[in-house]
Amino acid sequence: MFDDLRDLYQEVIFDHNRNPRNFHVMEDADRKVEGFNPLCGDRLTLFLKMDGDKISDASFQGSGCAISTASVSLMTEIVKGKTEAEAEELFKQFHEMTTGKEEKINLEAIGKLAVLAGVREYPARVKCATLAWHTLDAALKNEQESISTE
Amino acid sequence: MTTFPIEKIRADFPILQEKIRNKPLVYLDNAASCQKPQQVIDSIVHCYSHEYANVHRGVHTLSVRATDRYEGAREKVKDFINAQSTKEIIFVRGATEAINLIAQTFAKSNIKAGDEILITAMEHHSNIVPWQMLCAETGAVLKVAPINLQGELIYDEFEKLISDKTRLVAVVHMSNALGTINPVEKIIAAAKAKNIPVLLDGAQAIPHMSVDVQALDCDFYVFSGHKLYAPSGIGVLYGKQALLEAMPPYQGGGDMIRKVTFEETEYNTLPYKFEAGTPNIADVIGLGAAIDYLNEIGMDNVAAYEAELLGYATAKAKQIKGLRLIGEAREKGAILSFVLDKIHPHDIGTMLDSLGIAIRAGHHCAMPVMDFFEVPATARASFAMYNTKEEIDVLINGIESLIEIFG
């Protein structure tokens, strides 16, 4: 019935929505930033544990749609062990993939984040996918205030 | 009910033939804005093709023609809401501008520090923010009457909040987020007993029921054209003549003056005092055409037909496991706001869109209502007179299928 949506709602997304990874408060986090999308009410808190310039652990709390939940869940998985510079590069790649401004996406670097490429066809949903990454960006820049996609 | 001309009505709305994602459009976002019948579209084309010029100015034939049609539409609005005089019908951009106009003229000249403005907890942002701005400017206080879990105004609490300091009661006639129809007769009577003027925000009510401002005895009634099958960018402020006379103008410019020198300006009479600049001529004429269209069907017939649609949709929705209705007032217009267990409204919106169904997902410009029900957003199907039970079946099937797929 929802064949048209197969590119947007891939099974991986349903899986991460049902069972989000790293979904817990991190008591000893070094960075904690809130992300909010006022348009749809998606709200998340991202926690990072840093080891020098390396992200040694990442977790989140909050509520949102399947796209935003899967996006942040996947992100916390992929950034673990990455340096700040590597994480920023991933953000750049992810942004290009979802907004479609550049077709030259490094598929190898983007890895399983590629399941979110489908949002490009749904402009109203791009912000759902990018909220996690804007929040990460703020956390890496050590901005303490909550960030918003609006 | 069998006499309701649903097939003829549907045929009058060209957009209903549109295919969305290769499926017939099921348009259930009418509370956000509704579609336009051919008669309204034609009236605008006709205006620009045969009768367009500036109004109230020219001695030439076209200007006279345009002025006649423009003022004719004002007459239609007056009759539609049963105002006493066309002097009480001010054309504005929409309900939002009308409320801002009242806040910046009537309220600003009558409200001072410590005075109170009373609204309800189910207001649209357009009936909250202008008052917050005014309060910040004047030191007045905004009082908010609470609602219950059915989404109804708790009337006793409302009445208790009417005080000696209340200078204005501003209440939504029908809630866009919940569908609740407020007991406006009681509200107006209670306010009148203390000589407090009442503003009704009729943006959502006006397409669903007949409205008689004299019977209601409200002081202001505002609505937008785009929710009444008329063009966007046009709306109406109704105000009692005596109040409008006493109010200072809103904007200065052409058309709202009688005489201008560099020393002083004499303002024009009603309604022109509040219509500075060249108005939205074609869309006013379109609003007149929409009213003609609705008069032919009859607002009471529209209300009866939509009540049947809502009853049908509500009964079906209640059978869906995991669906929670947001807003179950006894007095309710054709709006079905709901949330689903573990499925975000935006996912519902995208999924239904792929089936050709247009609903709204979000906070509906009523964030305090979302906070009250402790939901980030709701999905909202809102019905118009051109919707059918078959379309509701398509909606219900769509919801059941997406629940299945989300597992």
HADDOCK unambig.tbl for C-alpha pairs under 7 A between the chains (distance, minus, plus):
assign (segid A and resid 2 and name CA) (segid B and resid 354 and name CA) 6.78 0.50 0.50
assign (segid A and resid 4 and name CA) (segid B and resid 354 and name CA) 6.55 0.50 0.50
assign (segid A and resid 5 and name CA) (segid B and resid 354 and name CA) 6.96 0.50 0.50
assign (segid A and resid 14 and name CA) (segid B and resid 406 and name CA) 6.76 0.50 0.50
assign (segid A and resid 39 and name CA) (segid B and resid 362 and name CA) 6.66 0.50 0.50
assign (segid A and resid 40 and name CA) (segid B and resid 362 and name CA) 5.20 0.50 0.50
assign (segid A and resid 40 and name CA) (segid B and resid 377 and name CA) 6.42 0.50 0.50
assign (segid A and resid 41 and name CA) (segid B and resid 376 and name CA) 4.85 0.50 0.50
assign (segid A and resid 41 and name CA) (segid B and resid 377 and name CA) 6.31 0.50 0.50
assign (segid A and resid 64 and name CA) (segid B and resid 344 and name CA) 6.53 0.50 0.50
assign (segid A and resid 65 and name CA) (segid B and resid 343 and name CA) 6.97 0.50 0.50
assign (segid A and resid 65 and name CA) (segid B and resid 344 and name CA) 4.68 0.50 0.50
assign (segid A and resid 65 and name CA) (segid B and resid 346 and name CA) 6.33 0.50 0.50
assign (segid A and resid 65 and name CA) (segid B and resid 347 and name CA) 6.13 0.50 0.50
assign (segid A and resid 66 and name CA) (segid B and resid 344 and name CA) 6.98 0.50 0.50
assign (segid A and resid 66 and name CA) (segid B and resid 347 and name CA) 6.68 0.50 0.50
